[in-house]
Amino acid sequence: MSASSDLVLRPAVDTGPRLLDSVYASLPEGTERVAIEHFTINESAGRFYEREGFAVERVEDAASGDPRQRVTWRVKGLR
């Protein structure tokens, strides 16, 4: 993994933003937005995506009714 084109990820060193940058770079030209989902109970994921410019689009309750399985969908416009 020494090639300059390798994406080297180290925990707690901007891993999340670097992964998103990699995703953005791989999107087809003209992509207008990116959508992600995370378990609502995962508040640190929610804070991360908020910092990265993702806004809540909707929250879906789990079919089981288990609040730990509630899912938050977030979107970010790219234009």
MDAnalysis code that builds the backbone (N, CA, C; Angstrom):
import MDAnalysis as mda
import numpy as np

u = mda.Universe.empty(237, n_residues=79, atom_resindex=np.repeat(np.arange(79), 3), trajectory=True)
u.add_TopologyAttr("name", ["N", "CA", "C"] * 79)
u.add_TopologyAttr("resid", np.arange(1, 80))
u.add_TopologyAttr("resname", ["MET", "SER", "ALA", "SER", "SER", "ASP", "LEU", "VAL", "LEU", "ARG", "PRO", "ALA", "VAL", "ASP", "THR", "GLY", "PRO", "ARG", "LEU", "LEU", "ASP", "SER", "VAL", "TYR", "ALA", "SER", "LEU", "PRO", "GLU", "GLY", "THR", "GLU", "ARG", "VAL", "ALA", "ILE", "GLU", "HIS", "PHE", "THR", "ILE", "ASN", "GLU", "SER", "ALA", "GLY", "ARG", "PHE", "TYR", "GLU", "ARG", "GLU", "GLY", "PHE", "ALA", "VAL", "GLU", "ARG", "VAL", "GLU", "ASP", "ALA", "ALA", "SER", "GLY", "ASP", "PRO", "ARG", "GLN", "ARG", "VAL", "THR", "TRP", "ARG", "VAL", "LYS", "GLY", "LEU", "ARG"])
u.atoms.positions = np.array([
    [0.820, -1.194, 0.000],
    [0.000, 0.000, 0.000],
    [0.857, 1.248, 0.000],
    [1.811, 1.279, -0.831],
    [2.659, 2.449, -0.859],
    [2.432, 3.307, -2.101],
    [1.595, 2.839, -3.011],
    [1.335, 3.624, -4.218],
    [0.620, 4.914, -3.853],
    [0.922, 5.965, -4.577],
    [0.339, 7.268, -4.259],
    [-1.164, 7.297, -4.508],
    [-1.696, 6.346, -5.255],
    [-3.130, 6.319, -5.527],
    [-3.917, 5.561, -4.466],
    [-3.230, 4.914, -3.523],
    [-3.919, 4.174, -2.461],
    [-4.594, 5.121, -1.493],
    [-5.763, 4.725, -1.031],
    [-6.463, 5.464, 0.013],
    [-6.164, 4.765, 1.323],
    [-5.346, 5.367, 2.157],
    [-4.960, 4.791, 3.436],
    [-5.819, 5.421, 4.511],
    [-6.533, 4.581, 5.258],
    [-7.434, 5.074, 6.293],
    [-6.917, 4.684, 7.666],
    [-6.822, 5.664, 8.534],
    [-6.403, 5.432, 9.906],
    [-7.503, 5.931, 10.823],
    [-7.933, 5.111, 11.781],
    [-9.004, 5.535, 12.686],
    [-8.692, 6.871, 13.341],
    [-9.704, 7.680, 13.482],
    [-9.641, 8.976, 14.170],
    [-8.774, 10.007, 13.451],
    [-8.467, 9.790, 12.189],
    [-7.683, 10.767, 11.433],
    [-8.457, 11.092, 10.156],
    [-9.567, 11.758, 10.322],
    [-10.371, 12.190, 9.182],
    [-10.829, 11.050, 8.284],
    [-11.028, 9.871, 8.835],
    [-11.446, 8.726, 8.030],
    [-12.791, 8.980, 7.369],
    [-13.771, 9.443, 8.121],
    [-15.096, 9.671, 7.567],
    [-15.099, 10.659, 6.416],
    [-14.541, 11.850, 6.601],
    [-14.500, 12.799, 5.493],
    [-13.732, 12.277, 4.285],
    [-12.660, 11.533, 4.520],
    [-11.890, 10.983, 3.399],
    [-12.702, 9.943, 2.643],
    [-13.463, 9.138, 3.357],
    [-14.325, 8.169, 2.683],
    [-15.378, 8.883, 1.839],
    [-15.975, 9.920, 2.398],
    [-16.967, 10.679, 1.627],
    [-16.334, 11.311, 0.392],
    [-15.141, 11.864, 0.530],
    [-14.456, 12.444, -0.625],
    [-14.256, 11.398, -1.716],
    [-13.922, 10.179, -1.307],
    [-13.739, 9.096, -2.265],
    [-15.054, 8.763, -2.968],
    [-16.134, 8.756, -2.203],
    [-17.456, 8.503, -2.795],
    [-17.797, 9.598, -3.785],
    [-17.633, 10.855, -3.381],
    [-17.961, 11.978, -4.264],
    [-17.167, 11.885, -5.570],
    [-15.892, 11.529, -5.467],
    [-15.035, 11.457, -6.655],
    [-15.473, 10.354, -7.612],
    [-16.144, 9.345, -7.089],
    [-16.543, 8.213, -7.929],
    [-17.946, 8.361, -8.519],
    [-18.654, 9.420, -8.152],
    [-20.020, 9.597, -8.639],
    [-20.033, 9.998, -10.110],
    [-21.062, 9.563, -10.825],
    [-21.183, 9.999, -12.221],
    [-21.362, 11.515, -12.290],
    [-20.815, 12.107, -13.327],
    [-20.975, 13.543, -13.514],
    [-22.462, 13.875, -13.605],
    [-22.831, 14.961, -12.971],
    [-24.229, 15.377, -12.987],
    [-25.035, 14.886, -11.796],
    [-24.424, 14.067, -10.937],
    [-25.131, 13.620, -9.736],
    [-25.467, 14.857, -8.911],
    [-26.720, 14.981, -8.545],
    [-27.158, 16.191, -7.852],
    [-27.207, 16.064, -6.339],
    [-27.314, 14.835, -5.833],
    [-27.352, 14.687, -4.381],
    [-26.937, 13.283, -3.986],
    [-26.546, 13.163, -2.735],
    [-26.160, 11.889, -2.141],
    [-27.082, 11.647, -0.960],
    [-27.565, 10.419, -0.830],
    [-28.417, 10.046, 0.297],
    [-27.718, 8.954, 1.101],
    [-27.830, 9.050, 2.401],
    [-27.264, 8.034, 3.294],
    [-28.331, 7.680, 4.324],
    [-28.125, 6.562, 4.982],
    [-29.002, 6.180, 6.088],
    [-28.138, 5.730, 7.257],
    [-28.654, 5.925, 8.449],
    [-27.987, 5.419, 9.651],
    [-29.050, 5.161, 10.708],
    [-28.738, 4.277, 11.636],
    [-29.662, 4.053, 12.739],
    [-29.758, 5.326, 13.562],
    [-30.960, 5.753, 13.839],
    [-31.189, 6.997, 14.567],
    [-30.503, 6.975, 15.931],
    [-30.456, 5.814, 16.537],
    [-29.836, 5.689, 17.861],
    [-28.334, 6.002, 17.814],
    [-27.727, 5.921, 16.642],
    [-26.304, 6.205, 16.479],
    [-26.117, 7.724, 16.347],
    [-26.148, 8.385, 17.478],
    [-26.091, 9.844, 17.499],
    [-24.769, 10.394, 16.980],
    [-23.684, 9.670, 17.174],
    [-22.399, 10.162, 16.664],
    [-22.399, 10.166, 15.135],
    [-23.038, 9.187, 14.515],
    [-23.156, 9.192, 13.049],
    [-23.985, 10.394, 12.607],
    [-25.065, 10.663, 13.315],
    [-25.896, 11.817, 12.982],
    [-25.122, 13.121, 13.059],
    [-24.319, 13.280, 14.109],
    [-23.507, 14.496, 14.251],
    [-22.484, 14.603, 13.123],
    [-21.866, 13.487, 12.792],
    [-20.888, 13.485, 11.707],
    [-21.530, 13.943, 10.402],
    [-22.641, 13.332, 10.028],
    [-23.280, 13.686, 8.760],
    [-23.790, 15.124, 8.765],
    [-24.237, 15.599, 9.924],
    [-24.632, 17.022, 10.015],
    [-23.435, 17.914, 9.718],
    [-22.289, 17.609, 10.321],
    [-21.071, 18.403, 10.080],
    [-20.671, 18.369, 8.617],
    [-20.955, 17.262, 7.956],
    [-20.582, 17.102, 6.550],
    [-21.630, 17.667, 5.594],
    [-22.670, 18.298, 6.138],
    [-23.643, 18.978, 5.295],
    [-24.869, 18.171, 4.906],
    [-25.070, 17.019, 5.516],
    [-26.246, 16.204, 5.232],
    [-27.410, 16.642, 6.112],
    [-28.568, 16.809, 5.507],
    [-29.773, 17.210, 6.241],
    [-30.732, 16.017, 6.335],
    [-31.465, 15.958, 7.426],
    [-32.441, 14.883, 7.600],
    [-33.545, 15.042, 6.560],
    [-33.791, 13.961, 5.844],
    [-34.886, 13.943, 4.878],
    [-36.112, 13.263, 5.473],
    [-35.870, 12.159, 6.181],
    [-36.981, 11.459, 6.827],
    [-36.425, 10.487, 7.866],
    [-37.308, 10.082, 8.771],
    [-36.983, 9.071, 9.766],
    [-38.032, 7.978, 9.633],
    [-37.564, 6.734, 9.534],
    [-38.467, 5.602, 9.354],
    [-38.445, 4.731, 10.598],
    [-39.633, 4.438, 11.107],
    [-39.737, 3.496, 12.211],
    [-39.485, 2.088, 11.696],
    [-38.930, 1.257, 12.539],
    [-38.693, -0.139, 12.174],
    [-40.019, -0.890, 12.141],
    [-40.121, -1.837, 11.236],
    [-41.337, -2.657, 11.139],
    [-41.605, -3.394, 12.453],
    [-40.540, -3.698, 13.168],
    [-40.668, -4.413, 14.443],
    [-41.170, -3.510, 15.559],
    [-41.093, -2.206, 15.335],
    [-41.454, -1.254, 16.378],
    [-40.322, -0.975, 17.351],
    [-39.190, -1.624, 17.163],
    [-38.032, -1.440, 18.036],
    [-37.404, -0.076, 17.750],
    [-37.412, 0.843, 18.711],
    [-36.851, 2.181, 18.459],
    [-35.350, 2.158, 18.160],
    [-34.660, 1.094, 18.564],
    [-33.224, 0.992, 18.270],
    [-32.968, 0.732, 16.793],
    [-34.004, 0.330, 16.070],
    [-33.855, 0.039, 14.650],
    [-34.445, 1.137, 13.761],
    [-34.851, 2.239, 14.372],
    [-35.342, 3.390, 13.598],
    [-34.196, 3.908, 12.725],
    [-34.522, 4.265, 11.489],
    [-33.508, 4.678, 10.523],
    [-33.726, 6.135, 10.127],
    [-32.648, 6.899, 10.136],
    [-32.666, 8.287, 9.674],
    [-32.036, 8.344, 8.292],
    [-32.743, 8.949, 7.359],
    [-32.226, 9.181, 6.009],
    [-31.792, 10.632, 5.924],
    [-30.590, 10.853, 5.362],
    [-30.065, 12.206, 5.197],
    [-29.644, 12.402, 3.748],
    [-29.721, 13.635, 3.301],
    [-29.323, 13.965, 1.921],
    [-28.405, 15.185, 1.929],
    [-27.572, 15.233, 0.895],
    [-26.695, 16.380, 0.702],
    [-26.729, 16.736, -0.780],
    [-27.059, 17.978, -1.068],
    [-27.008, 18.452, -2.440],
    [-25.565, 18.697, -2.862],
    [-25.269, 18.377, -4.089],
    [-23.901, 18.528, -4.583],
    [-23.743, 19.709, -5.516],
    [-24.809, 20.419, -5.776],
    [-24.741, 21.563, -6.698],
    [-25.036, 22.837, -5.975],
])
